Amino acid sequence: MKAIINFFKRLFKSAEYELTIHHLGEVKKYHVIKVYTLNMNTASFKTINKEKHLLKSSDKMSWELRKINSEVKS
């Protein structure tokens, strides 16, 4: 029974990501639950603490998005 409950918890759990942005020699990491836009000049996303971020730049920025393993522990 516990295995079935854990299966459904994993099935409906929202995905979490680690977003790393490289811009003008700085590296910033964010724990993200929703991504709205990611491109060379704009990044728009919502972090795990429900804060919305909008980053804009006239210079190019690079980014990496990595899915965080969201296993439910029994």
C-alpha positions as CSV (number, residue, x, y, z in Angstrom):
1,M,0.0,0.0,0.0
2,K,2.8,2.4,0.9
3,A,4.5,1.8,-2.5
4,I,1.3,2.8,-4.3
5,I,1.0,6.0,-2.3
6,N,4.6,6.9,-3.0
7,F,4.1,6.1,-6.7
8,F,1.3,8.7,-6.9
9,K,3.3,11.3,-4.9
10,R,6.1,11.0,-7.5
11,L,3.7,11.1,-10.4
12,F,2.0,14.4,-9.3
13,K,5.0,16.1,-7.8
14,S,6.1,19.3,-9.7
15,A,9.5,19.2,-11.3
16,E,12.4,21.2,-9.8
17,Y,15.4,22.6,-11.6
18,E,18.7,24.2,-10.9
19,L,19.2,27.2,-13.2
20,T,22.8,28.5,-13.6
21,I,23.2,31.9,-15.4
22,H,26.6,33.1,-16.6
23,H,26.6,36.9,-17.3
24,L,29.4,39.5,-17.4
25,G,31.8,37.2,-15.5
26,E,29.3,36.4,-12.7
27,V,27.7,33.0,-12.1
28,K,24.3,32.9,-10.3
29,K,22.4,29.7,-9.3
30,Y,18.7,29.5,-8.7
31,H,16.4,26.7,-7.5
32,V,13.5,26.9,-9.9
33,I,10.0,25.4,-10.1
34,K,8.7,27.1,-13.2
35,V,10.5,28.6,-16.3
36,Y,8.6,31.1,-18.4
37,T,11.4,32.3,-20.8
38,L,15.1,31.5,-21.3
39,N,17.0,33.0,-24.2
40,M,20.2,34.9,-24.9
41,N,18.9,38.2,-23.5
42,T,16.0,37.3,-21.2
43,A,15.4,34.9,-18.3
44,S,12.0,34.7,-16.6
45,F,11.3,32.1,-13.9
46,K,9.8,31.4,-10.5
47,T,12.0,30.1,-7.7
48,I,11.1,27.5,-5.0
49,N,10.1,30.2,-2.5
50,K,7.5,31.5,-5.0
51,E,9.5,34.7,-6.1
52,K,9.3,35.6,-9.7
53,H,12.5,36.8,-11.4
54,L,12.9,38.7,-14.7
55,L,16.4,39.2,-15.9
56,K,17.1,41.3,-19.0
57,S,20.4,42.2,-20.6
58,S,21.6,44.0,-23.7
59,D,24.7,41.7,-23.5
60,K,24.4,38.0,-24.2
61,M,24.0,35.6,-21.2
62,S,24.4,31.9,-21.2
63,W,22.5,29.5,-19.0
64,E,22.3,25.9,-17.9
65,L,19.1,24.2,-16.8
66,R,19.4,20.9,-14.9
67,K,16.5,18.8,-13.5
68,I,16.9,18.0,-9.9
69,N,16.1,14.4,-8.9
70,S,12.8,14.6,-7.0
71,E,12.5,11.2,-5.5
72,V,10.1,10.7,-2.7
73,K,11.7,9.0,0.3
74,S,9.8,6.3,2.1
